[in-house]
Amino acid sequence: VQLQASGGGSVQTGGSLTLSCVCHAAIFSRLTMDWYRQIPGKQRELVASIPGTWGTGDPTYGDSVKGRFTISRDNRSKTVSLQMNSLRPEDTGVYYCHTKYRNDNWGQGTQVIVSS
């Protein structure tokens, strides 16, 4: 499984960014897809998760991003997106898309910088 993320950048507090991740896998629609982030000095944390057809339930979010971030997927284009609104300086970090299929599969990471 290959994952290719894009869409990071620099914004001011309160701004918005959309991250995208293309998954090069025929079984994409079946996979649960996640966005993680690595904030300097902290462990990598799960930001949002959206199930595929092998999973059940609704998308889930980390407490710190609930109500501000929205994860979505387009199975036709094999893309998972993360719409990030009302960004804060503490959202600054490297964001990774991830899926677990046989192994942990990670995208290359995309940098998000939120300035005050």
N, C-alpha and C positions, 0 to 999 in steps of 0.2 A: 504494500500500500504506500503510495507516494502522496504527500500532502504539500501543497504550495500555497503559502499565505501571502497576502498583500493588503495594502490599504492603510498602513500605519502612517504616522506623521506627527506634526506639531500643531497644537491648538491652544487657545487660551481657555481659562476656566469658564465653564458653561457651554463650551463648544461641543461639536459632534464630529464623530468619525465613524466610518463603516469599514470593518475588516472583512475580507473574503478569503476563503480557502477552497481551492479546487482539489478534489480527491480523485486520484487516478486509480480507480478500482471499479471493476464491473459490478461489485456487490454494494456500491455506495449506499443505495437506498435502504439496505438492511442494517447498516451500521449506526450505532450511537456515535454522534460527533460532539466533541467538546472544544471549548476554548479555555485555556489556562493562561495565567500571566505570572511573570517573574518580576517582582518588585525588588529593587536593590535592598539587600540586607534581609530579605524575607524568603521563606520557602515558596516554591511554585504552588500556586493556588488555583483551584477550579473556579472559573468565572461563570460558565454557563454550559449546559448540556442539552442536547436534543436527541430523542430516541429515533431510531430507524425502525424498519418493519420487524426486526428481530426483538425490539424492545417494546415497552408499553409506557403509557403515561404522557404527561405534558412536559414541556421544557422546564428545566430547573435552573436556578440562579444562586450565586453566592449572596450572602446577606448584604454585602457592601455595594452590590450593583443592582439589587432588586428595584424595579421601578424606573431604572435609568437605561439599562441595557436590554436588548432584545436579540435573541438568537433565532435564526430561521434557516431553512434549507430548501434547495431546489434540486430535486432528484434528477431532473432532466439534464441540468448542466453540471451535476455532481458537485455542487457548491454549497458550503455552509457559510453563513454570514453572521456578523455580530454588529448590530447597530448600537452605537454608544452615544448617548445623549447626556447633557448636564455633566460633562466631564469635570473632574476635580484633579488637583495636583497629585493627590494620592493614587490616582489611576495610572500614573506614569509607570511604565515598565515595558517589558518585552512580552508580547502576546503570541501564544502558540496554539495552533489547532492540533487536535489529537483524536485518535480513535484506537480502540483496542480490538485488534483482530489478529489472533495468534500471538502477536507481541504488542507492545506499546509502540504506536506509530506517531511520530511528531513531524510537524512542519518546521520550517527553518526559523520561524519567529519573525515578528514584525514589531518595530519600535513605536511606542506611543509616548509622546511627551506632552504633558499638560502644564502650561505655565500660569502662574497666578497674576 
